[in-house]
Amino acid sequence: MVRWPIRIKLMVGLCVVVGMMLILMGGSIFGLHSFHVSNLSLTDQLRELGASKDLIESVFRLHAPREHTAQERANLIASAESAREALAGYFQELKQNTMRGNRANSGLDELGLSFLMDDGLAAVLQDLRPTDPPVGPALHGTSYYVTQHPEMLPQLEPATDLASRIERLKHIVMLLPKELHEDFFEILSMSKTQYQASRVIVWTSALMVLGMLCGLMALFHRWVLNPVRLLQRGVRRVARGSFDYKIDLNSGDEMEDLAAAFNDMTARISMTYAELEQQVQERSRELVRSERLAGVGFLAAGVAHEINNPLASIAFCSEALENRLGALAGSADDPEHRVIGNYLKMIQEEAFRCKNITEKLLDFARCGDIKRERADLPSLIQGVVDMIRHIGKYRGKTIQFQPKEAVLAHVDSQEIKQVILNLAVNALESMDAGGVLRIDVRYDRGMAEIVLADNGCGMSPDVLENIFEPFFTRRRDGKGTGLGLSITHRIVNQHHGEITATSPGEGRGSTFRVRLPIHPSEKVEDAPRELAAPVQFA
């Protein structure tokens, strides 16, 4: 898709608006120009009409002498001179209109009539003043057209005397209104044509401007209103908690970039919200687990304390009975004597077995002193691996541990050994013969990380959720007490570390990750205390 930035779109919109204004302005200017031309033509034609009126009046004042008196002759000469002046005025208006181009035609017919009238008036004055010098024409061009190009002038009957010349002048001047009427008609026809052209231009301009306005509104809705509406809808949806809402905007400008940034922001918010929710669930499970561990610890301490005393009495009494039975003479070969001795030994073994169980319970409940120091984790792990490799039932399984660097952490060495031992034993127990346990240790994000990965029986999601619960066990031999991983979890938490378990599924192995601080923790540690002290056998 072609990207058009907002500034380009604004320039396009501005160009459309300027085009609309230019079209309207062009139509208006054309109409005004047409009106101005028509007005000038009519105004100049009215001036010419006024001058022709004066000319006609002055010509019609000429009359042939009846009594041939000197006064009558003088009046006729004055009227002829006045007619020549009126003719000169009309000729000046005609000449100016022709030169300005404000006439509907060239004005040659009016010029021809003017030259004929000028020649006739000169002839009348020559008849009235025969003794004076010859009277010449008053207009420039009269002699040229009358003598050299008479074919260009209207053809009229020649006059022989004064009366016929006056009548001929009146006939010529009466032809002038007809020419002026034709001029007015041509001006009106020209004005009508210009009006029709102006109307077509105005309507065409109006329709073009209307189309451009509709297009501009459509572009404004597509480029501005619709993106803003989609952004507003997206903001409202996200404000109501729909963090998975996506704004589908393809405007090809900064609005699309804004929508993409908004979608990226909502995706990040959704991921953060999911991570926070997961962390809350994990912290909730840890809190419940801690409460359970505390309750189980108190219960285990009390039960172990109460059971240790009866177990001590049972073991002491069975040992005393065995000693007395051995002091009886002559009873060594008695079958009943051997049965009683075996039973007494069984009682002692089971009592000590119960003692071991109660000691584990007390170890689980006890929060002893933790002596932390900088320790080399690969050395601790190597010691545990060397010890496990000498156990016969694990010889058919492989432990791969090849540290690449020294990893130091601020821990209690003995307790971390116990953590590694518990995790390694659980991993070996979950594998068949030929299984492989891989142990790795490294630095990761400011902490020391120990990774134990096996290809054993794996775990389901339900098992992963309760793997660190006390007394929860899934050992295949059915001999587990469910306290090993709980103790491991407690030790790691006391070190302000993290332990997580993952598995792709049953039969696909498991991975445990232990993260420990590499520097002394800044958290205030509670003073160590014992929930219950173990009672030793007498």
C-alpha positions, 0 to 999 in steps of 0.5 A: 500500500502506498504510504501518504503522510498526513502532510501530503494529505493536507496538501492534497486537500488544500489543493482541492480547496484552492482548485474549487476557489479558482473554478468559482473565481474563473466563472465569476470573472468570466460573468463579470467580464461579459457584463462589463463588455456588454455594459461598455458596448451599450454605454458607448452605443448610447453616446453614439445614439445621443450624438446621432439624435443631435445630428438628425435634429440639426439636419432637419432644421435645414429648409430650402429658401422660399423668399430667397432673402438675405436673412433666410440665407443667413439662417440656412447657413447657420443651420448648415454650420450647426449640422456640420458641428453635430456631424463632427461630434457624431463622427468623433463618438463613432471613431472612438467606439470603433477604436475601442472595439466596443461596437458590435460591428466595424461601423463602416456603414455609419462612416459611409453615411457620415462621409456622404452627409459631410459631402452634402453639407459642404455642397449646401454651404457652397451653394449658399456662399458661391462667392466665398472660397470653396467649402471643403469637407469637415471630416478627414477621409471624406474626399478620399472615399467620395472621389476615389472609392465611391463604391464603398459608400451607399449608392444614392441619387445625385442632387442638382440644386439646393433643395434636392441636396437638402432633401438628399441630406435628410434622406441620408440622416434618416438611414442612420437610425436603421444602422444604429438599431441594427447595432443595438440588436447585434449588441443584444445578441452578443450579450445574450450569447455571453449570458448563455456562455456565462450560465453554462460556465457557472453551472459547470463550475458549480457542479465541478465544485460540488463534486470536488466538495463531495470528494473532499468530504469523502477523503476527510472521512476516510483520512481523518474521521474514520481513523480517529473513530477507530482509535477512539473505539480501541482506546475505549475497549482497552479501557474496559479491559479488552487487552487483546483488541487490535485496531485494524487501520490501513490509512497509510499515514501516521495514523496507521503508525499510531494504531500499530504502536497502540496494538503493540502497547496493548500486546505488551500490556496483555503479556505483562498482565498475564505474567503478573497473573501468573506471578500472583498465582505462583506467589499464592501457591508459595504462600499456601505451600509455606502455610502448609509447611509451617503447619506440617512442621509444627505437627511433625515436631509435636508428633516426633517429640511425642513418639520418640519417648515411647519408641525409646521405651520400647527399644530399651525394654526390648534390649533389656529383655534380650539381655535377660534372655541371653543370661538364662542358662541352657536355653540357647538351643530351645526353639522358643528361645530363638523365636523370642530372640528374633522377635526382640531383634525385630522390635528393636529394628522397627523401633530404630526405623521409626526413629529414622522417620521421626528424625526426618520429620524433625529435620523438616521442621527444624530451622537450624543455623545457616552458615553461609559463605562463598562456595564453589558450586561445581566442587560441591556438585562433583562431591555429590556426584562422586558419592552417588556413583559408588551406590550400586543400584545407580551404576547402570545409569549415567551422570554427565557433569562437565563444568566449564567455569567456576561458579561461586555462590553465597550459600551453606555448603552442607545444605546445598549438598543436601539439595543436590543429593535430593534432586539427583536421587529423585532423578535417578529413581525416575529413570530406567537402566541406561538413563542419563542425568545431565547436570550443568552450573552457570551464571544467569542474570546475576545469579548462579543456576544449577540445572538437572535434566533427566530422561526419566518418567517425566511429570504431568501438569497435576504432578508439577503443581504439587511436586513441592507439597509435603508428603506428596510422592510419585516414586515408582517403588512406593517407598518415598515419604514425600519430604525430600523435595519439600525440604529442598524447597525450604532450603532454597527459599531460606537462601533467598533463591528459586527452584522450578520444575518443568516437564514436557509430559509423562515419559519425556523427562524432567528438568529442575532449575535451582537459582542461588544468590552469588552475593550476600542477600540484602533481606533481613533474615529471621533469627534461627529457631527450632520448632521442636528439639529431637529426643534421643534414645536412652 
